[in-house]
Amino acid sequence: MVEEARSFAEKAHEGQFRKGTKRPYIVHPLEVAKIVSTMTDDEEIISAALLHDTLEDCRQVTKEQIKEAFGERVLEMVRQESEDKSKTWVERKSTTIRHLKTAPRAVQMIALADKLSNIRDIDREYPKVGEEFWNRFRMKSKAAMGWYYIGVKDALQEDFAGIPAYEEYKMLVEKIFGSTSDWQRRDKMKKTKTICFANNKGGSGKSTTCSNVGYGLRELGYKVLLIDGDMQLNLSLSLFDEDQVLAFAQSEKNLYEGLKRQDDLSGYIVHSEYEGLDLIPSSTLMSSIEYELFTKWQREFILRKCLTQIKESGAYDYILIDAPPTLGGWVMNILCASDEIIIPVESTPWGLFGLGNMI
């Protein structure tokens, strides 16, 4: 079975290369299988290790093909090791970390071997290339990658501590990113900053200011997440055309739906055409968010809780929130989730009245 899986993987990955190199991609699943073989002699697990990226990265490969050639058990291991590329990077990696804590041991073995192979590559390439190395990855951020690799290390520690593959992985993670405690101290010093833009008066330019500040920060090299907290959808319209914004508003991938479910908002991020500038879009249903939050426990902190995973990931330097021109419980939510507030003000009596209501 293992030789058949090797041949299948070689054909599936033909023409693919490791990120930023000319090394054929097949060297990675071969190494993953070799690492797995140090932890088990189960041929189905070793075969799944060889096939672990075929569903995720090879469009021509189907679940039916794997099941027919290698059986249901191998397919299930490959499926659990595959990520849904339609989701954002933060959502995918958050899901992986959570899943690994309770996944079957065979799936944990493959994941450990996969990450060990990857971090061996990082250890080889990073010293040669320097900080530019991180530009090979989707988030282009050492901080985001560190959050992920340390998260995997912590998720597997209880079940794999003392096993050579895990100990090597742990050593390399701490060499490149630091220990968990180092990371936590660093996180306190350099964390994602959340800024809200608010004024009790409409038409004050808060949405425009929020959008322009976000774009300016992106031009300076920062990674920015915009959150449209206003039912008028103006911030969303600054990045997407009207049809797309209305599609977001009518779908289940918008801020209103995430808050209503009290979800991790990582899954509600959409990427704009500007790299490093992403958005959580709004919905016209935000007009009723006050009613949705009214009976919830600690309702003032729901947005802050929903942003926890995004902030802890370090994927963004700034989160900018456009608040509606009101003073209700939803704006209180935004304020409680923010580190700072910017209040755009018109030099008119009504503009100053709106400012006065905010302070």
ZITA-V329981 format. One record per backbone hydrogen bond with DSSP energy under -0.5 kcal/mol. NH is the residue of the N-H (numbers start at 0). CO is the residue of the C=O. If there is no record, write none. Layout:
nh = {NH:NH}
co = {CO:CO}
This chain:
nh = {4:5:6:7:8:9:10:11:12:13:15:17:20:24:26:27:28:29:30:31:32:33:34:35:36:37:37:38:39:42:45:46:47:48:49:50:51:51:53:54:56:57:58:60:65:66:67:68:69:70:70:74:75:76:77:78:79:80:81:81:84:86:91:92:93:94:95:96:97:98:99:100:100:101:101:102:107:108:109:110:111:112:113:114:115:116:117:118:119:120:121:122:123:124:125:127:128:129:131:132:133:134:135:136:139:144:145:146:147:148:149:150:151:152:153:154:155:156:157:159:160:162:165:166:167:168:169:170:171:172:173:174:175:176:177:177:182:183:184:185:186:187:188:189:192:194:194:195:196:197:197:199:203:208:209:210:211:212:213:214:215:216:217:218:219:220:221:223:223:224:225:225:226:227:228:228:232:236:237:237:238:239:244:245:246:247:248:249:250:250:253:254:257:258:259:260:261:262:264:266:267:268:269:271:274:276:277:278:279:280:280:285:286:287:288:290:291:292:293:294:295:298:300:301:304:305:306:307:310:311:312:313:313:314:316:317:318:319:320:321:322:322:325:331:332:333:334:335:336:337:337:338:339:341:343:347:351:352:353:354:355:356:357:357:358:358}
co = {0:1:2:3:4:5:6:7:8:10:12:22:17:15:23:24:24:25:26:27:28:29:30:31:32:33:34:35:35:40:41:42:43:44:45:46:47:48:50:50:52:53:56:57:61:62:63:64:65:65:66:70:71:72:73:74:75:76:77:78:82:83:87:88:89:90:91:92:93:94:95:96:97:97:98:98:103:104:105:106:107:108:109:110:111:112:113:114:115:116:117:118:119:120:121:124:124:125:128:129:130:131:132:133:136:140:141:142:143:144:145:146:147:148:149:150:151:152:153:155:156:159:162:162:163:164:165:166:167:168:169:170:171:172:172:173:178:179:180:181:182:183:184:185:316:192:318:339:320:195:341:353:200:204:205:206:207:208:209:210:211:212:213:214:215:217:216:221:275:317:223:277:319:279:226:321:229:232:233:234:235:235:240:241:242:243:244:245:246:247:251:280:253:254:255:256:257:257:305:263:264:265:278:276:272:273:223:269:225:267:278:282:283:284:285:287:287:288:289:290:292:295:297:298:300:301:302:304:306:307:308:309:310:309:222:222:192:224:194:226:196:320:323:327:328:329:330:331:332:333:334:193:193:195:341:345:347:348:349:350:351:352:353:354:354:355}
